[in-house]
Amino acid sequence: MLSFSSTTVKSLPLKRRLCFLLKLVCFVSSVFIFCEFLIYYVVIFQCQWPEVKGGAHVDEKESSILKAIILADTHLLGEIKGHWLDKLRREWQMERSFQTALRLLQPDIVFILGDVFDEGKWSSPQAWADDVRRFRKMFKYPVSTELVVIVGNHDIGFHYEMTTYKVNRFEKAFNFTSGKLITRKGINFVLVNSVAMEGDGCAVCRSSEARLVALSRRLNCSQQKPNHSNKGCSDVEKLPASEPILLQHYPLYRKSDAECSGEDSAPPEENNIPFKEKYDVLSQEASQKLIWWFHPRLILSGHTHSACEVLHAGKIPEISVPSFSWRNINNPSFIMGSITPTDFSLHKCFLPYESRVFAIYCAAGALLVILTLAHFQLLTPPFYFAQRLISKHKA
């Protein structure tokens, strides 16, 4: 009996240590699961689809509303400059955000406005194939959703780096063509290769502009009233009469981001830096061409990694969509659009702040250290510490 009691007493410290270790494992696992999985649900769950103006009549025909998600500048790292740990972290963040958004929001269509890859302009055939494979794994989507990808300068290079081979490689991988029209629920979207809007007559530029001009003619003829006689449109296949929405990587020309505001706009030290034409934004000439050709009701672009809203010709809004990657911005976001043939409403959905995730990890780490020290009685409780100070003072 005494032997049994002695064994029981000796086993108590071991049981306590195992119990404490189990609690630590549960605590660490809970923090990890929240920061790397659940936090995306908590944040994106708060995003709601915006209501289209004129609401009551539209609500009766909810099926006529196209629900679109627009994001930009994912910049998947390549083999040249991408560190494996950086790749692992950023790609996990973007994959979890994208998959969570699809599950919670269930959009009809998703647009990615260029710079899908960070090193597409340098990639070897093998590296390109590997990058495309990783992209398809991260941005996989259900059959109920459509994914449309626009080309950016990091995908095929700036104009002086762009070649027919790189353009064809991208077009083959993503079924993209500059001047391509996508019509969904009576809404016209025009896809533009803005890198090819240099205006210098290069082979890629000529073919791209020719397709845009032909598409412009079709859209303009389709928007004419039935009783309007125009012999030039007699042989043109008619499209829905909805004014188009332009989707491209480069923004239209603007002097700088000085007039942009918001928590995800360019930092104050950068927003007054003048933009370079054909590098930061399209040239004034190319911008004017696109407005003349299409008379768009909305322009969506990326490239700057920061948010901005501007009006062109006093009436045409352009939304610059910030980067979707935490590598470029602390608070990435995407645009949610409820669109009809005659109207649209946009709402921005922010993703988790990376600084807040790190703060949670730091707070959890500090708490873990305190609990460990307290368990092994290496941390003096505040009460006893105060008691010792008082006794020393009396002495």
C-alpha positions as CSV (number, residue, x, y, z in Angstrom):
1,M,0.0,0.0,0.0
2,L,2.8,2.4,0.9
3,S,4.7,1.5,-2.3
4,F,1.6,2.2,-4.4
5,S,1.1,5.6,-2.7
6,S,4.7,6.5,-3.3
7,T,4.5,5.6,-7.0
8,T,1.3,7.7,-7.3
9,V,3.0,10.7,-5.7
10,K,6.0,10.4,-8.0
11,S,3.8,10.2,-11.1
12,L,1.9,13.3,-10.3
13,P,4.7,15.8,-11.4
14,L,5.0,13.8,-14.7
15,K,1.2,14.0,-15.3
16,R,1.2,17.7,-14.6
17,R,4.0,18.3,-17.0
18,L,2.3,16.2,-19.7
19,C,-0.9,18.1,-19.1
20,F,0.8,21.4,-19.3
21,L,2.6,20.4,-22.5
22,L,-0.7,19.3,-24.0
23,K,-2.2,22.7,-23.1
24,L,0.7,24.5,-24.8
25,V,0.3,22.4,-27.9
26,C,-3.4,23.3,-28.0
27,F,-2.7,27.0,-27.5
28,V,0.0,27.1,-30.2
29,S,-2.2,25.1,-32.6
30,S,-5.2,27.4,-32.0
31,V,-3.2,30.5,-32.7
32,F,-1.7,29.1,-35.8
33,I,-5.0,27.9,-37.2
34,F,-6.6,31.2,-36.5
35,C,-3.8,33.3,-38.1
36,E,-3.3,31.0,-41.1
37,F,-6.9,29.9,-41.8
38,L,-9.8,31.2,-39.8
39,I,-8.8,34.9,-39.9
40,Y,-9.6,35.0,-43.7
41,Y,-13.1,33.8,-43.0
42,V,-13.5,36.3,-40.1
43,V,-12.4,39.3,-42.3
44,I,-14.0,38.4,-45.7
45,F,-17.3,37.4,-44.1
46,Q,-17.8,41.0,-43.3
47,C,-17.8,42.0,-47.0
48,Q,-21.2,42.3,-48.7
49,W,-22.1,42.6,-52.3
50,P,-23.1,46.3,-53.1
51,E,-26.6,47.1,-54.2
52,V,-27.1,48.5,-57.6
53,K,-28.8,51.9,-57.7
54,G,-32.4,51.9,-58.5
55,G,-32.6,48.9,-56.3
56,A,-36.1,47.7,-55.9
57,H,-36.7,46.9,-59.5
58,V,-33.3,45.2,-59.8
59,D,-33.8,43.1,-56.7
60,E,-36.8,41.5,-58.5
61,K,-34.4,40.3,-61.2
62,E,-31.4,39.4,-59.1
63,S,-30.3,36.9,-61.7
64,S,-29.7,39.8,-64.1
65,I,-27.0,41.2,-61.8
66,L,-23.4,40.1,-62.6
67,K,-21.4,39.6,-59.5
68,A,-17.7,40.3,-60.3
69,I,-14.5,40.2,-58.2
70,I,-11.6,42.3,-59.5
71,L,-8.1,42.0,-58.2
72,A,-4.6,42.9,-59.6
73,D,-0.9,42.4,-59.3
74,T,-0.5,39.1,-57.6
75,H,3.2,39.0,-58.6
76,L,3.8,35.3,-58.0
77,L,7.6,35.1,-57.3
78,G,9.9,33.3,-59.7
79,E,13.0,31.2,-59.5
80,I,15.4,34.2,-60.1
81,K,14.5,36.7,-57.3
82,G,12.0,34.7,-55.2
83,H,13.2,33.3,-51.9
84,W,11.5,30.0,-51.1
85,L,10.2,31.2,-47.7
86,D,8.8,34.4,-49.2
87,K,7.1,32.3,-51.9
88,L,5.6,30.0,-49.4
89,R,4.3,32.8,-47.2
90,R,2.9,35.0,-50.0
91,E,1.4,32.2,-52.0
92,W,-0.3,30.7,-49.0
93,Q,-1.8,34.1,-48.1
94,M,-3.1,34.7,-51.6
95,E,-4.5,31.2,-52.0
96,R,-6.3,31.3,-48.7
97,S,-7.8,34.8,-49.4
98,F,-8.9,33.8,-52.9
99,Q,-10.4,30.4,-52.0
100,T,-12.1,31.9,-48.9
101,A,-13.6,34.8,-51.1
102,L,-14.9,32.3,-53.6
103,R,-16.5,30.1,-51.0
104,L,-18.1,33.0,-49.0
105,L,-19.0,35.4,-51.9
106,Q,-19.6,33.0,-54.8
107,P,-19.0,35.5,-57.6
108,D,-20.0,34.8,-61.2
109,I,-16.7,36.0,-62.7
110,V,-13.2,37.0,-61.4
111,F,-10.9,39.4,-63.3
112,I,-7.2,39.6,-62.6
113,L,-5.7,42.8,-64.0
114,G,-2.2,41.8,-64.9
115,D,1.2,41.2,-63.4
116,V,0.1,37.7,-62.5
117,F,3.8,36.7,-62.3
118,D,6.7,38.7,-61.0
119,E,9.3,37.3,-63.5
120,G,7.3,36.4,-66.5
121,K,9.3,38.7,-68.6
122,W,12.5,36.7,-67.8
123,S,11.1,33.2,-67.4
124,S,12.5,30.2,-69.2
125,P,10.0,27.8,-70.7
126,Q,10.4,25.4,-67.8
127,A,10.1,28.2,-65.2
128,W,7.1,29.6,-67.0
129,A,5.4,26.2,-67.0
130,D,6.1,25.8,-63.3
131,D,4.7,29.3,-62.5
132,V,1.5,28.6,-64.5
133,R,1.1,25.3,-62.6
134,R,1.4,27.1,-59.3
135,F,-1.0,29.8,-60.3
136,R,-3.7,27.3,-61.4
137,K,-3.3,25.5,-58.0
138,M,-3.6,28.7,-56.0
139,F,-6.4,30.3,-58.1
140,K,-8.5,27.2,-58.9
141,Y,-12.2,27.9,-59.2
142,P,-15.5,26.0,-59.4
143,V,-17.4,25.6,-62.7
144,S,-19.9,28.1,-61.5
145,T,-17.3,30.9,-61.6
146,E,-15.3,32.2,-64.6
147,L,-11.7,33.5,-64.3
148,V,-10.4,36.1,-66.8
149,V,-6.8,37.1,-66.7
150,I,-5.4,40.3,-68.3
151,V,-1.7,40.7,-69.3
152,G,0.7,43.0,-67.5
153,N,4.2,44.3,-68.0
154,H,5.7,41.7,-65.6
155,D,4.1,38.9,-67.5
156,I,5.5,39.8,-70.9
157,G,7.9,42.7,-70.1
158,F,7.8,46.4,-70.7
159,H,7.3,47.5,-74.3
160,Y,11.1,47.3,-75.0
161,E,11.2,43.7,-73.6
162,M,7.9,42.5,-75.1
163,T,8.2,39.9,-77.9
164,T,5.7,38.0,-79.9
165,Y,6.8,34.8,-78.3
166,K,6.1,36.1,-74.7
167,V,2.7,37.5,-75.8
168,N,1.7,34.2,-77.5
169,R,2.9,32.3,-74.5
170,F,0.7,34.3,-72.2
171,E,-2.3,34.2,-74.6
172,K,-2.0,30.4,-74.8
173,A,-1.9,29.9,-71.0
174,F,-4.8,32.3,-70.2
175,N,-6.8,32.5,-73.4
176,F,-6.2,36.2,-73.5
177,T,-6.3,38.4,-76.6
178,S,-6.0,42.2,-76.7
179,G,-9.2,43.6,-78.0
180,K,-11.1,40.6,-76.9
181,L,-14.8,41.2,-75.9
182,I,-16.4,39.3,-73.1
183,T,-20.2,39.7,-72.9
184,R,-22.0,38.3,-69.8
185,K,-25.6,39.0,-68.9
186,G,-25.7,41.7,-71.6
187,I,-22.6,43.5,-70.1
188,N,-19.7,44.2,-72.4
189,F,-16.1,43.9,-71.1
190,V,-13.2,44.9,-73.3
191,L,-9.8,43.4,-72.5
192,V,-6.8,45.6,-73.4
193,N,-3.1,44.7,-73.7
194,S,-2.0,48.1,-72.4
195,V,1.7,47.2,-72.8
196,A,1.0,47.2,-76.5
197,M,-0.4,50.7,-76.5
198,E,3.0,52.3,-77.2
199,G,1.9,53.8,-80.5
200,D,5.2,53.2,-82.3
201,G,3.9,50.7,-84.9
202,C,5.6,47.6,-83.5
203,A,4.1,44.3,-84.8
204,V,2.4,43.5,-81.5
205,C,1.1,47.1,-81.2
206,R,-0.3,47.1,-84.8
207,S,-2.2,43.9,-84.4
208,S,-3.5,44.9,-81.0
209,E,-4.7,48.3,-82.1
210,A,-6.3,46.8,-85.2
211,R,-8.4,44.5,-83.1
212,L,-9.4,47.3,-80.8
213,V,-10.5,49.5,-83.7
214,A,-12.6,46.7,-85.2
215,L,-14.2,46.0,-81.8
216,S,-14.8,49.7,-81.3
217,R,-16.7,49.8,-84.6
218,R,-18.9,46.8,-83.6
219,L,-19.7,48.3,-80.2
220,N,-20.5,51.8,-81.6
221,C,-22.8,50.3,-84.3
222,S,-24.6,48.2,-81.7
223,Q,-25.3,51.3,-79.5
224,Q,-27.0,53.2,-82.3
225,K,-30.7,53.6,-82.2
226,P,-32.7,51.2,-84.5
227,N,-34.0,54.0,-86.7
228,H,-30.6,55.5,-87.1
229,S,-29.4,54.8,-90.7
230,N,-25.7,54.2,-91.1
231,K,-24.5,52.3,-94.1
232,G,-21.2,51.6,-92.4
233,C,-22.9,49.4,-89.9
234,S,-25.0,47.3,-92.2
235,D,-22.5,44.5,-92.3
236,V,-21.6,44.6,-88.6
237,E,-22.8,41.8,-86.2
238,K,-24.7,43.5,-83.4
239,L,-23.7,43.3,-79.8
240,P,-25.6,44.2,-76.6
241,A,-26.1,47.9,-76.5
242,S,-24.5,48.3,-73.1
243,E,-21.6,50.8,-72.8
244,P,-18.4,48.8,-72.3
245,I,-16.2,48.4,-69.3
246,L,-12.5,48.6,-70.0
247,L,-10.1,46.1,-68.2
248,Q,-6.4,46.7,-68.5
249,H,-3.2,46.7,-66.5
250,Y,-1.8,50.3,-67.0
251,P,-4.0,53.1,-65.8
252,L,-4.9,55.9,-68.2
253,Y,-2.8,59.0,-68.1
254,R,-2.8,61.0,-65.0
255,K,-0.1,63.3,-63.6
256,S,0.4,61.6,-60.3
257,D,-1.5,60.0,-57.4
258,A,-1.8,63.4,-55.7
259,E,-5.6,63.5,-55.8
260,C,-5.9,59.9,-54.6
261,S,-7.1,59.3,-51.0
262,G,-7.9,56.4,-48.8
263,E,-6.1,54.1,-46.4
264,D,-4.7,52.0,-49.3
265,S,-3.7,54.9,-51.5
266,A,-0.1,55.7,-52.2
267,P,2.0,56.9,-49.1
268,P,2.2,60.7,-48.7
269,E,5.9,60.7,-49.7
270,E,5.0,59.0,-53.0
271,N,1.7,60.4,-54.2
272,N,3.2,63.7,-55.5
273,I,5.9,62.0,-57.6
274,P,5.1,62.6,-61.3
275,F,4.2,59.6,-63.4
276,K,6.1,58.6,-66.5
277,E,4.1,58.1,-69.6
278,K,4.3,54.6,-71.1
279,Y,5.9,53.4,-67.8
280,D,3.7,54.2,-64.9
281,V,0.6,55.1,-66.9
282,L,-0.4,55.1,-70.6
283,S,0.6,58.0,-72.7
284,Q,-1.9,60.9,-73.2
285,E,-2.4,59.9,-76.8
286,A,-3.1,56.2,-76.0
287,S,-5.5,57.2,-73.2
288,Q,-7.4,59.5,-75.5
289,K,-7.6,56.8,-78.2
290,L,-9.2,54.3,-75.8
291,I,-11.8,56.9,-74.6
292,W,-12.6,57.9,-78.2
293,W,-12.9,54.3,-79.4
294,F,-15.0,52.9,-76.7
295,H,-16.7,55.7,-74.6
296,P,-16.5,53.4,-71.6
297,R,-18.7,53.8,-68.6
298,L,-16.0,52.4,-66.3
299,I,-12.3,51.7,-66.5
300,L,-10.5,49.2,-64.2
301,S,-6.7,49.1,-64.0
302,G,-3.9,48.0,-61.7
303,H,-0.1,48.4,-61.9
304,T,0.5,51.1,-59.3
305,H,-0.1,48.7,-56.4
306,S,-2.2,51.5,-54.7
307,A,-5.8,52.5,-54.8
308,C,-7.0,55.5,-56.7
309,E,-10.2,56.9,-58.2
310,V,-10.1,59.5,-61.0
311,L,-12.6,60.9,-63.5
312,H,-11.6,61.2,-67.2
313,A,-13.3,63.8,-69.4
314,G,-15.3,64.8,-66.3
315,K,-17.6,61.7,-66.4
316,I,-15.7,58.4,-67.0
317,P,-14.6,56.9,-63.7
318,E,-11.4,54.8,-63.4
319,I,-10.6,52.6,-60.5
320,S,-7.0,51.6,-59.9
321,V,-7.1,48.4,-58.0
322,P,-4.3,47.9,-55.4
323,S,-2.1,44.8,-55.2
324,F,-3.5,41.5,-54.0
325,S,-0.1,40.5,-52.5
326,W,1.1,41.3,-49.0
327,R,4.6,41.7,-50.5
328,N,3.5,45.0,-52.1
329,I,1.1,46.4,-49.5
330,N,0.2,45.8,-45.8
331,N,-3.5,45.8,-46.4
332,P,-4.4,44.2,-49.8
333,S,-7.9,44.2,-51.1
334,F,-10.1,43.4,-54.0
335,I,-13.1,45.0,-55.6
336,M,-16.6,43.5,-55.5
337,G,-18.9,44.7,-58.3
338,S,-22.6,44.3,-58.8
339,I,-23.0,45.1,-62.5
340,T,-26.0,45.4,-64.8
341,P,-26.1,46.5,-68.5
342,T,-26.9,50.0,-67.5
343,D,-25.5,50.5,-64.0
344,F,-22.9,49.3,-61.5
345,S,-22.0,49.5,-57.9
346,L,-18.5,48.8,-56.4
347,H,-17.4,47.9,-52.9
348,K,-13.8,47.3,-51.7
349,C,-13.2,44.2,-49.5
350,F,-10.0,44.4,-47.4
351,L,-8.0,41.4,-46.5
352,P,-6.3,40.8,-43.1
353,Y,-3.6,43.3,-42.2
354,E,-0.3,41.5,-42.2
355,S,0.9,43.7,-39.3
356,R,-2.0,42.6,-37.2
357,V,-1.3,39.0,-37.9
358,F,2.3,39.5,-36.7
359,A,1.0,41.3,-33.6
360,I,-1.2,38.4,-32.8
361,Y,1.8,36.0,-33.1
362,C,4.0,38.3,-30.9
363,A,1.3,38.6,-28.2
364,A,0.8,34.8,-28.3
365,G,4.5,34.3,-28.0
366,A,4.8,36.6,-25.1
367,L,1.9,34.9,-23.3
368,L,3.5,31.5,-24.0
369,V,6.7,32.6,-22.4
370,I,4.9,34.0,-19.3
371,L,2.9,30.8,-18.9
372,T,6.0,28.6,-19.2
373,L,7.9,30.6,-16.6
374,A,5.0,30.7,-14.2
375,H,4.5,26.9,-14.6
376,F,8.1,26.2,-13.7
377,Q,7.9,28.8,-10.9
378,L,10.6,30.9,-12.5
379,L,8.3,33.9,-12.6
380,T,7.7,35.6,-9.2
381,P,4.0,36.4,-8.7
382,P,3.3,40.1,-8.4
383,F,1.8,39.6,-4.9
384,Y,4.9,38.0,-3.5
385,F,7.1,40.5,-5.2
386,A,5.2,43.4,-3.6
387,Q,5.3,41.6,-0.2
388,R,9.0,41.3,-0.4
389,L,9.5,44.9,-1.2
390,I,7.3,46.0,1.8
391,S,9.2,43.6,4.2
392,K,12.5,45.0,3.0
393,H,11.3,48.6,3.4
394,K,10.2,47.8,7.0
395,A,13.5,46.2,7.8
